[in-house]
Amino acid sequence: MKNILILGGTRFFGKRLVQLLLDEGHKVTIATRGNTEDGFGDQVGRIQLDRENKESLAKAVENGQEWDTVYDNICYSPQAAQDACDVFKGKVKRYILTSTLSVYEPASRAHEEKDVNPYIYPVTLGGKNDFSYGEGKRLAEAVLFQNADFPVAAARIPIVLGEDDYTGRLEFHIDHVKKEQPIGIPNLDAKMCFISSGEAAAFLSWLKNQRVEGPINARSEGDVKLSELIRWIEKETGKKALITKQPRKEDESPFGVPDSWVMDTSKAQRLGFQFQPLRSWLPALISQLSAVER
């Protein structure tokens, strides 16, 4: 049994991760602002904190508390990463940062981990409002890998989808097609990669047992052109999508990238993780969400 802390963990794939860890018999503590009901009752411990405040974060190691694994799902800035380096120094055996595909720019080829090397990436400190999302994550990785005295792995995951996705990014496309509203997509030939919320949680749980350090890409096997994704939605809704390259702001697709945006997962596969085929779950999810009236 491991003593595990999750920074975040009250919704979406973070909540699924908590359940997986509980099912494995681990002692789990959730650290959040305390604004979202998690539904785990007395199965988990809880710490209320502000991730952006170093003194608040220190509550996680009050009274000499030590952790086998810390999952950080809510680190968005280099300053937050540096706070973790300071607070958890000598207090954690393994630290797993939930990072993102957004550390890479869209490109015509699949990105390997070496394309953004956090061990040599120049560090600039600042809060999450000082940087774009992708740059904030690049810098957070760089701070942790360059400054932490504990082993760190960064799971670079793409857009996560599922029926429990509170962001509604896939539903945006389904609803726009249903209502015959325009969708702004600059490049229908661009390929995208995704991961399901269940698989994201399973990957993070698996990663705690690996010796690997550094960044590691994770996505479902395969990719999909945006044109094909739209065809799947058209099939389920019975409506024709209205695609435009000059949309209003509110009609811009959350998947509207200028070029393909995919990752190479050879590293994770060499370590033994088997990813689900994208086509084994995404068309079914589109069918499920299309049947829901919103």
N, C-alpha and C positions, 0 to 999 in steps of 0.2 A: 504494500500500500504506500502510495506517495502522498506527500503533503503538498497540495497544489493551490496556487493563487491565480485567479483570473481577473485581470483588470478589464472590466466590461463583462459581458456574459449574461445579460438579461433579455436579449432578443436575437432573433435570426440565427445565424450559424454559431454565434457565441453561446446561445442557450442550448443548442444541439450539442455543442462541445461539453458543456456542463453535464448534460444527461449521459453522454458517453463515458465520461470520467467517473461519474457515480456508478454506472453499470459495471465498470471495471473494478469497483471497490475502493476508489481513492477518497481521501479526505479533501473536500473542495471548499474553498472560500471565494466568494465573489466580492469584488471591490468596485463600487460605482457611486454615483451621487445619491443613489437611493430613490430616484424619481420613478423608476419603472418596476412594477411588481414582477417578480421572477417565477413565482408559482412552485418553488422547490421546498417551501416550508422549512422544517427543521433538518432537512437532508444536507444543507449547506451552511457554512458560516458566512457572515457578512461583515464587510467593513465599508463605512460610508466615507468617501473622500472625493476631493477635487483633483483629477489627474493632472491639471495644469498648475497645481500649487505644490511646491516641494515639501513644505511643512505638513500639508495634508497627506501627501503620499507616504510620508514617514510613518503614518499610522499602521502601514502594512508590516512594519518590522518592530513595532512597539513591544516592549518586554522581551526583547531578544528573539523574537519570532524568526524562524528560518524556513526556507521553502525548497523542496526538491525541484519543482518546476514553477516558473512564473510565465503565464501567457499574457502578453500585452496587446489587447485588441484595440486600444484607444490612445495610442501614441501617435501624434500627428506632427510633431515638431522636434527640432534638434534640442531645444531647451528641455522639453519633456523627457527626451532620451538621456540627456546629461543628468537630470534629476534622478532617473532610474539608476544610472551608473553609481551615483553617490549614495543613494538610499539603500540599494541592495548589495553594496560592496561587502563581500564576505558572508552574505546572507542567503544566497541562492546557488543551487548546483547547475541549473540550466534555465536559460531565458529564451523564450520564443516570441519574436515580434511578428505580428500579423502585418505584412507589408502588401505590396500591390503591383499589378501590371503597370500602373501609372508611373512607376520609376522609369519605364521605357517610353520612347516616343513611337507613334505609329510608323511602320516601315514595311517594306516589301518582303522581308524575310522574318523568320521566327527568331525571337531574341533568346540568347543564352545568358546565363547568370553573369558571365564575364563582361557583357556589354555595359553594365553599370557596376563598377567595382567599388564597394563601400569602404574597402580597406585603404584606398588612396584618394577617395573623393574629398575635395576640399571642404572643410567644415566652416560654416557660418552659424552662429547661435542666434536664436530668435524663437518667438512663439508661433502658434499655428496660424495666426492672422498675418504673419509676415511673409508667408510663402504660399505658392500654389499647393494643391494637394500632393501632386507628384513630387515636387521639389521638397516639400516638408518631409515626405517619406524617405526620399533619397538621403536627406541630411540626418534624419533620425537613425537610419541604418548606419551611416558613416560614424556618427557619434558612438553608437553602441559597439560597433566592431573595432573602433580605434581606441576607445576609452574604458570599456567594461573590463573588470577583473574576473568575470565569470563567463562561461561558454554561452555563445549567442547563435541562434539560427533565425533567419528571417524568411518566412513563408510568403513568397510573392504570388498572390492569387489574383485572378481577373475579376470581372463583374460576377457577383454571386447571384444566382437566381433560385427561386423556390416559391411555393405557395405562401410561405411565411415572410416573404420579402416586403418589408415595410416601406421601401422606397418606391415601389410600383413602376419600375422602369420597363419591365416587359408588358405590364398592363397598359402603360402609356400607348404602346403601339397597337395593342389589341383594341383598345377603346377608340383610338383615332380611326382605325379602319372600320370598326362597327358604325361609327357616327359619320363616316365619310368626310373626315377632317384631314387636311393636308399634314404630311409628315416631312420634316426637313432632314434629308439624308444626302450629304454631298457626294458619296461614292458607293453606289450599290454593289460594286465589285469588290469592295473591301471585305476581307475575311476577319472574323472575330472569334475569340475563344471565350469560354464561360466555364463555370463550375457550379454544381448544385450546392445548396446549403448543407445538405447531408454529407456530401463528399468533402466539402471544405472542413467540416467538423472532424470527419474521419481522418483527413490528412493531418490536421493539427494534433489530434490525439496520437496518431502513429509517430509523429515527429519527436515527441517527448522521449521515445525509447531509442532514438538513433544517436549515434555519436557525432554525426555530421554537424559542422559549424558553417557559418556563412550564409549567403542567400541561396534559396532553393525555389525553383518555379513549380507551380502546381496548377493544373487545369484539367478538365475532362479531355479524354482522348479525341482528337479531331477538331476541326474548326468548321465554320459555316459562313458562306457569303451572306451579306445583308440581303441581297436579292432573294436568296433561298429562304431566309428567315421570314421575310415578308410574304413569300408564297405560302409558307406553312400557315401563317396567320390568315391569309386570304381564303385558304381551303377551309379552315375551321369556322370562319365568320360568314363565308359566302358573299363577301364584299370585296371590291377592288380597292387596293390602296392608292391613295393620291400622294405621289411622291413629288417633292419640290426641292430645288436647290436654293430657293430664296424664301424661306419661311419666316413667319413671325417668331419672336423669341419663344413664345409659349408652345410653338409647334415644332421646335427643334428636337430631334431624336436624341435621347441619352446615349445612343449607340452611333451617333453621327460622326464618324472619324474620317479624315481625309485619305487615309491609306490603311492597309491591313494592320492589325494589332493582335499579334499572337506570340506565344512563348514556346520554347523548346523545353520539354520535361525529361530529357534523357538522364539528367542527374538523379532525379527522384526515382525514375524507373530502374536505374542501375542499383539503387539502394533497396529495391524490392517493392515499391508501392505500385499497385496496379490501378490505373485510373479507369473510370467508367467511360465507355464510348458516349460522346455528346449526343449522338442520335438515339441512344437508348433511353433518354429521359427528357430532352428538350421538346421534341414534338408532342409528347404526352403532356408535358406541363402546359404548353400552349393550348392544347385541347381542353385541359382542365380549367384553365383561367378564362378561356373563351366562353365557357358554359355559365360563368358567373355573371349575374346582372349587377352592375354598379351604377 
